[in-house]
Amino acid sequence: MGLPDFFSEAEKQWGDLLKSKGLDYFRACEAEALTGQFDSLRLQLEPRAARAFEESLRFDLGKIICEQHLGGFAVSLHLPGFRKVFAENADAIDCFGTDDPAIWACTRFITLCIDEVNAELPSSEGVPLAFIFDCHSNWEVAERAYRVVATLPRFASRFGSATHADDKKTPALQMADLCAYEARHLTLQRIGERDEKERIEFTCMDRADAFSRFVIVREQELLEDLQNWRISNGE
C-alpha cells in the first residue's frame, strides 16, 4: 500500500534490479524452490550459489519496498477454519457473500484497508483507493464481489477500483508477493502449524515498518462475524 509516486519509483528500481540480474520477473515461491527464474541451470550456477543469489536478491528487493515507504497489509485466512464454518452453518453464505476463500480474502482485504486508512489518515477522507490483485481462474466472479463492496455506504467514498493483472508483468504485484510469502511463513508459525526460526527477510522488512498491519482470520473470528451478522438481522 502506498502513494502512486512511491510505487512509480519502486517499480523503476525493482525492474532495473531484476534486469541487472538477468531476471524477467520475481516470484517468491520460485526463489524459495529454486525453480523458474531461479533454476540453477537457468542461472548457470551450482545449487548452493543459486541459493545465495536468491537470498541476496530477495534482501535487496525487500529494501526497495522499505525505502520507498510502501506498507504491506497482510491478511491471512486459515482455510480449515473457513471451510468448517461453511460446513456447519447454512447461513454463512448469506453472511459472507461467497464460499470462495480467495474471493472472500480479497474482499476482506479491501474493507480492512479502507478502515485502516480512514483511521490513520482521516484528513484524506474521500480520496479513492485502487486495488490490484493477481489473476486467478475466478477473477470475473471476484470483480463482481468487489463491486458489491463499492456500493456499501461505509466504503463507497474510498473505493476507487479493483482489478486483476498478470504478476509477471506487474512489479507492484511482485512486491506484494514478496510481502505475502514472508507473512505466510509468520502466519504458520503463529498458528502452530510450522515450527521454524524467524526468517531474516521478514525480520528486516518488519523492523523497517514494511508491514502496516498483520491480520490472521481463523474460525473464531469468522464465527464472531457470523454472530454479529445474525444479530444485525434480528436472528
QUIZI-V8972 format. One record per residue. RES is the residue in one letter. SS is DSSP state (@ for helix, = for strand, . for the rest). OMEGA is omega in whole degrees, 0 to 359 (999 if undefined). D_CENTER is the distance of its C-alpha to the mean C-alpha in Angstrom with 2 decimals. Layout:
RES SS OMEGA D_CENTER
RES SS OMEGA D_CENTER
This chain:
M . 181 9.80
G . 179 13.43
L . 182 16.74
P @ 181 17.73
D @ 179 20.21
F @ 179 17.82
F @ 181 15.54
S @ 180 18.83
E @ 179 20.16
A @ 180 17.09
E @ 178 16.98
K @ 180 20.71
Q @ 179 20.59
W @ 181 17.84
G @ 180 19.97
D @ 181 23.14
L @ 180 22.05
L @ 180 21.01
K @ 181 24.24
S @ 180 26.29
K . 179 25.14
G . 181 25.92
L . 179 22.41
D . 181 21.27
Y . 178 17.49
F . 170 15.08
R . 184 13.20
A @ 181 12.53
C @ 177 14.06
E @ 179 17.05
A @ 182 17.52
E @ 184 17.61
A @ 184 19.96
L . 176 21.92
T . 177 21.77
G @ 180 21.40
Q @ 184 21.38
F @ 177 22.05
D . 185 24.88
S @ 178 27.74
L @ 178 30.22
R @ 181 28.32
L @ 184 28.08
Q . 180 31.68
L . 171 31.01
E . 183 31.97
P @ 180 29.14
R @ 179 29.44
A @ 178 29.35
A @ 177 26.34
R @ 179 24.48
A @ 179 25.59
F @ 184 24.56
E @ 179 20.92
E @ 178 20.68
S @ 180 22.27
L @ 181 20.10
R @ 178 16.82
F @ 181 18.35
D @ 178 19.42
L @ 177 16.11
G @ 178 14.59
K @ 179 17.64
I @ 179 16.97
I @ 182 13.69
C @ 185 15.73
E @ 178 18.91
Q . 173 17.60
H . 175 16.33
L . 183 12.71
G . 177 10.83
G = 178 7.36
F = 189 6.57
A = 176 5.38
V = 180 6.46
S = 180 8.24
L = 178 10.95
H . 188 14.24
L @ 179 15.53
P @ 179 19.22
G @ 179 19.31
F @ 182 17.80
R @ 180 20.40
K @ 179 23.13
V @ 181 22.75
F @ 180 23.20
A @ 186 26.01
E @ 183 27.92
N . 184 27.48
A . 183 28.73
D . 180 27.56
A @ 181 23.87
I @ 178 23.35
D @ 181 25.11
C @ 188 23.07
F @ 175 19.53
G . 180 20.49
T . 174 19.03
D . 176 19.16
D . 184 16.45
P @ 181 13.58
A @ 179 11.03
I @ 180 12.56
W @ 182 12.87
A @ 180 9.30
C @ 179 8.38
T @ 178 11.65
R @ 178 11.18
F @ 180 8.07
I @ 183 10.55
T @ 179 13.37
L @ 178 12.02
C @ 180 11.09
I @ 178 14.59
D @ 181 16.24
E @ 180 14.97
V @ 178 16.19
N @ 181 19.36
A @ 185 20.05
E @ 184 19.49
L . 181 20.88
P @ 181 23.45
S @ 181 25.49
S @ 183 23.00
E . 179 23.56
G . 177 23.54
V . 185 21.49
P . 177 19.10
L = 177 15.36
A = 182 14.07
F = 176 10.76
I = 180 10.10
F = 177 8.43
D = 179 9.54
C . 172 12.98
H . 189 13.97
S . 184 17.43
N . 189 17.04
W @ 180 15.65
E @ 176 18.91
V @ 180 18.83
A @ 181 15.28
E @ 175 16.51
R @ 178 19.48
A @ 179 17.49
Y @ 181 15.72
R @ 175 19.28
V @ 178 20.44
V @ 183 18.11
A @ 181 19.64
T @ 182 23.06
L . 184 22.61
P @ 183 24.63
R @ 186 22.25
F @ 190 19.50
A @ 185 21.68
S . 182 22.52
R . 187 18.98
F = 179 17.51
G = 180 18.17
S = 174 16.51
A = 183 13.71
T = 177 14.08
H = 182 13.09
A = 178 13.90
D . 184 14.78
D @ 180 12.44
K @ 183 15.78
K @ 187 17.03
T . 182 14.16
P @ 181 13.61
A @ 178 10.88
L @ 176 8.69
Q @ 175 10.19
M @ 179 9.31
A @ 179 5.54
D @ 178 6.65
L @ 178 8.84
C @ 183 6.86
A @ 181 4.86
Y @ 179 8.47
E @ 179 10.16
A @ 180 8.50
R @ 178 9.46
H @ 180 12.87
L @ 178 13.34
T @ 181 12.57
L @ 178 15.20
Q @ 184 17.47
R @ 181 17.40
I . 173 18.13
G . 180 20.81
E . 178 19.86
R . 178 19.99
D . 182 22.48
E . 177 21.50
K . 178 22.03
E . 183 19.47
R . 181 17.83
I @ 182 19.19
E @ 181 16.13
F @ 181 14.09
T @ 180 17.29
C @ 181 17.90
M @ 181 14.57
D @ 179 14.78
R @ 179 18.41
A . 178 17.71
D . 178 15.47
A . 178 12.33
F = 180 10.48
S = 181 11.72
R = 181 10.99
F = 185 10.18
V = 173 10.74
I = 180 12.02
V = 181 13.51
R . 182 16.59
E @ 183 19.82
Q @ 180 21.43
E @ 179 18.93
L @ 179 19.06
L @ 177 22.84
E @ 177 23.09
D @ 181 21.31
L @ 180 23.67
Q @ 178 26.67
N @ 178 25.99
W @ 179 25.73
R @ 179 29.03
I @ 181 30.70
S @ 178 29.72
N . 175 31.23
G . 180 34.37
E . 999 34.02
